[in-house]
Amino acid sequence: MRVQFVLLILLISIETFGQFGYYPEAPEKWSNPVKIELPDTFYTIPRPSVTGNGEYLFISAQDYLEKTDSGWSELKHVDGNFGNYIQPVISPDGSKMYVGQHDKGRLDLKYAHWDKDNNIFGELINLGSGVNDPLEGQGHCHEVNDTTIIFSRGGLYFKSTWDKNTFSWGSATEFPEEYLGLLSTWGIGLTEDAKKIYYIGLGKFMDSTNNVEYRQVELRVNYLKDGATIEKPYYDMYERSNKLNISFIADSLFLAGVINENEERYPAITSDGKSLFFAANYTGKFCLYESQLLIDKDGQIVSVSDEKLLNNRDDLFFSHPFPNPFNSKLSINYELKKDLFIDLSLFNLIGEKVKSVKKGFFNKGFYTDRISANELPSGVYFVTFQGKQFIKNYKVLLIK
């Protein structure tokens, strides 16, 4: 009976956080990934981790990019001595860097405080015996909140909570639940309170024209069920896995010969779940990419800044695209009250960029941009207006 029960739980685990198989497309939709340029001297696979507000994007334990008015800064370096480390993750508030460090035949999870004023990491601090198993390797540590961390132990994820009585991290348990653990060798990304988990799974997709099946390393998401929390979990608390439209698009481009490969790895996401970063080998080598959430899992249009905040900014004013619906021409009026970097684009319903209208650093003044959609089919599109600290998406309908 015990064996049958364990096998049943294992099957549920595979279905929830599965590996090989065909997975449905997630209801949320992401924009077409944009490559973030890194210097040629950075020759390893980028392993992104991002602060909760999206201001600092680390691609290793000590190398990071900072958000600026014109996009991402040049690659910066933080001083510190991490030695032989793996799987770095910056905390959501940017105060700590977590790493797995090789030390005397062990691989223990440790962290160091980031002194931003002097741009240096302090001494590494061991998370203790509740977290670190001497027979396993630990890494990929994520702060869910002040009292909960989720981390990898041999590829399987565990959870530990802070014990206020002993002032130490408690004994780790499988995450989300015993026998229902998440397995992801290439990292995970967590939104605030782990309401969404982004991870890498081994899946399949089909070339129906030639009847050939491919295996793929793909981006997936799991949603926390209503009523569940990390602090008070219950059995089978996450919905089944969904494959992101980013990976579906990569499949199509791969089959069409547009990209060389279609593997994604190391997802990192902002706390609000609206900006996603990952490594992918679309060009034949692993590069760094970012994507923006266009539609959430409930089908709602997503903007990083709400409309009131956007239109009350002291540096710009942006009006609704018009007419809407439109036949072939769409106009957008806006005012830059100081020199700003902007990116104005048009996306289709599955997140592909179909028009790049304007991108760059522009002088203050009034602007009217017009989008011609003569070559596009009728349907729903999204006008995306993006700057350093805002992204505004407008849903428009093309009728011919």
N, C-alpha and C positions, 0 to 999 in steps of 0.2 A: 504494500500500500504506500509506504514511504517513497519507494522508487517511482511509482506511478505519479505521486503528487509532485515530486521534484521534476519529473519529465514534463508534466503539465505546466508548471511554473516556467520552465526553460522555454517551452514553446511560446508562452505568452510574452516572455522577455524578447525572444527573437522577433515576434510580430510587432512589439512596441518599439524597440530600438534595434531593428533588424539589420541584416547585412545583405547577402546576395538575394536578389529578387527584383521584381518590377514594382515600383512605388507610385502612388497617385500624385498628381501635381498639387502642390500646396495652394490653398486659396489665396494667400498673400502673393503679391506680384512685385518683383524688383526690377529696377532699371538695368539696361545693358551694362555690364561691367566696364569700368574705365581703368586703364593701366596707370599706375602711379610710377613715374620714372625714378629709378634709383641709379646711383653712380656705378660705372662699370667695375669699380673696385670692390663693390659688394657682390661677391660671387656665390654665396651660399643661398639656400632656399629661404626666402623671407618667412618668418614666423610671427605674424602680426598679433599684437595685443593692444587694446586701445582703452584710454580712460573713458569713464562713463559719459562725459560731456563731449567726447570726440576731439578734444584739443590736442592731445598727444597720442601719436601712433608709433608704438615701438615695433621694430622689425627684428630685434634681437634683445638680449638683456640690457645692452648699453648703447644701442643706436636707435634714434627716433627721429620722427618728423613732427613739426609743429604747425598747426593751422594758422595761416596768415590771410591778409586781405586778398592776396593774389593766388590762393591755393595752399599747397604744402611747401614748407620751407626746404632748404637744403638739408641733407642728412646731418644730424648733430650727434655728439657722443657724450655720454656721462662717465666721469671717472669712477673707478672702483675696482676691487679685486675679487672677481667671482670664481677665478680658477677654472676648473673643468666642470661646466654646468650644462644642463639641458632644459628644454621646455619652459622658457621664461614667460611670465604673465604679469602685467602691471595691474595694480589694484584700481578699482573704479575711481577713487578720489586722487589717484596719482601719487600717493604717499609712499607706497611700498612696491618693490619688485620681488616676485616669488620665483625661485628657481629650484630645480633639482640639482644638487651638487654631489659629485663623486668625492668621497672622503673615506680613506682607509678601507677600501673594498666595499663601501656602502654607497647607496644613492639616496640621500636624505633631502627632504623638502625643507627649504630655508627661505628667509626673506631679509631684505635690507631696506632701510629707510632712504628715501630720496630727498636730499637737501637741495632744493631747486635754486636757492640763492647762490650756493657755491657749485651747483651742478656736479654733485658727487654722491655716490651711494655709500652708506655707512657699512659697518661690519655685518656680516651675515649672522642671522639668529636662527637656531634650529627650532622647528615647530614641536619637537618633543616626541616621546614614545607613543603617545596616543595616535599620532599621524604616521610616523615613520616605522615601517616594518623592516627589520634588518635583512629579511630574505627577499624583499621586493624593492623595485625602484619607484620612487615617487616623483611626480612632476605635474605640470599643468594645473596649478592651484588657482582657484577663482574665489574671491570674496563675494558671497551672496549678500551679507550684511555684516554688522560688527561682531556677531556671535556665531556665524556659520561659514564654513569654507567647503568647497567641493574640489576634489583633486583626483589625479590619476594614479593608480597603483598597478603597474604592469599592464596598462591599457584599459583596465576596468576602473570605473569611477566610484569614489567613496565620499562620504560626508562626515564632517566632524563639527561639534559645537563646543563653544567656550564654556568651561566649567568655572563659575565665579568663585566657588569655594576653594579650589586648588590653584586658581589662576593659571590654568593650562588647557590645552586642547584635549577634549575627551577622546575615548576610543572610537576609531573610525568604523562606520557601517556602510554597506553597499548603498550606492545611490542609483535610483530613487529608493529601492527597497531590496531586502535580502532576496536573492534568486531572481531579481528583476533589475539587474545592474546595466548601466550604459557602458558599452564597449566602443571606444574610438581611439585608435592609435594616433590619429593626426589632429588631436585637439578638439575643443568645443568652444562655443561662445554662449554666454548667458546674458539675458536681459535682466532688468531689475527684478529681484526676488525669484529669479529662475522661472519666470512665467513662460518663457520660450527657451528652448535649447536648440542651438544650431550645432550640427556635428557632421562628420564625414562618414559615409557608409559605402560599402562595396555593393554596387547594384548592377543591373543589366539594362540594356536597351537593344532594340531590334532594328536592323536595316530591312524593312519590309520589301523593298524593291528587289534585293538580292537574297532575301531570306537568310540573313546572317545575324547571329546574336553576338553582341559585344558585352564585355564586362567593363564597368566604369567605377572610378572613385568619385563620388558625387556629394553635393551639398543637400542636407536634409534638415527638417525642423520638426520638433515635437512641442505641442501646446499643453500647458498645465490645465487639468480639468477644473471646471467650476467647483469651488468649495475647497479645493486642495491648497495647501501652503507647504513651504519647505519646513516650517516649524512644526506643523501638525499634519504630517503626510498620511495618506491612506493607501490601501492596496490598489495597484494599477492606476496611479494618479496622473499619468500622462496619456494623451491621446496617441493614436498610432502615427508612425512616421509618414511624413510627406516630403517629396522631392521638390526642391526649389525650381522655379521656372528658369533660373540662371543655368542650371544643369541641363534642362530640356533644350534650351537654346544652344548650348555647347554641343549637345548630341547632334542637332540638326546641322550646325556649322561644320562639325567633324565629318559627317556623312557627305556633305556637299564639297568637301575639300578646301573649305575656307580657312580652317585652323588645323594645326598639325596634330594636336592632342586635345583631350577634353577631361583632364583630371583637376579637381580642386582639393585644396588642403588647408588646414589651420584657420578655421573661421574665427573672426573676432567681431564683436558687435557692441555698439553703444548701449547705454543703459535703457534708453527709450526704444530700442529695437528698430531704429530708422536708418542707421548707416552700418553697412556690412563690409568687412575687409577680409580678404583671403588670398592665398597663393594659388596660382594655376599655371599649367604648362601649355597654354594655348599656342604659344609661339615656338614651342619645342624646348623651352627651358622655363623653369618656374619663376614667375614674376609676381609683383604685388598688384592687386586689383581692389577697387571699391565700387559699391553699388548702393543706390538709395531706394528705400521702400516707397512704392507708388500706391499700392492698395493693401490694406490690412486684411487679416483673416476673416473679418466680418464684411468685407466688400466696400469699406469706406475709403475715400480718398485721403491720402496722408500728406501732411506738411510738417516739416521740422519746426517751423514757427507758425503760430496761428495767424489768421488774417488781421486781427486787431493789432497784434504785436508788429506784424510786417508793415502795416500802413501807418503805425504810430512811430516808426523809427525816425530818427532825426536826419538820416542820411539818404533816404529814398522814399518814393511813393510809387506803388504799382497798382494799376487798375485791372479789372477783369478783361480777358480777351473778348473781342467782339467781331462780328456778330456770333452768336452761339444759340442754335446750330448755325453752321456756315456751309457754303457751297464749294468754294475753292480758295477763297482768300480770307485770312484771319489777321486781325490787327491787335497789337498790344501797345498801350501807352504807359510810360513810366518816366519818373524824374529821378536823376541822381543828384543829390544835394552836395555831394563831394565826389572826388575821384574814387571809383570802386571797381573791384573785380566782379564780373557777372558771367553767368553761363545760362543761356536761354536755348532750350531744346524742345523738340516734340517727340513723344514716345507713343508707341502703339499699346494695345491692351495687354500684351504679354511682356511688356517691358523693354522692347527693342527700340533703340533710338532711330527714328526715321528721318529726322531733320535736325541739323545743328545750325541754329539761327544766328547766334552770336556768342562768342566766348573771348574773354580778354579783360584787360584793364582799361576802363573808359573814363573820360573826363566828365565832370559834373555838367548837367544840362537836361533838357527835355528830349525824349526819344520816342519815336514810333517805329516799331518793327512790324513787318508784314510777312506772313508765312503763306507760301503758295503750296497748295495741296493738289494740284492738277493730276499728278501721277499716282496719288494715293487712293485706295479704295474707300468706299463709305464705311463708317464705323466710329467707334469711340477712341479718342486720343487724349493725351495729357500734355499740356503746356507746362514745362518745368522751368522755374526761375530760381536760380541758385546763386548764393554768395557765400561769404565766409561763415556766417552764423545763422543762416536761414536757408530753407528750401521751401518753395511754394509750388504746389501742383494744382492746376486747374483742369477739370474735366471738360472736354469740348466734343461736339458731335458733328462729324462731317457727313452731309447728305448730298448725294448727286442725283 
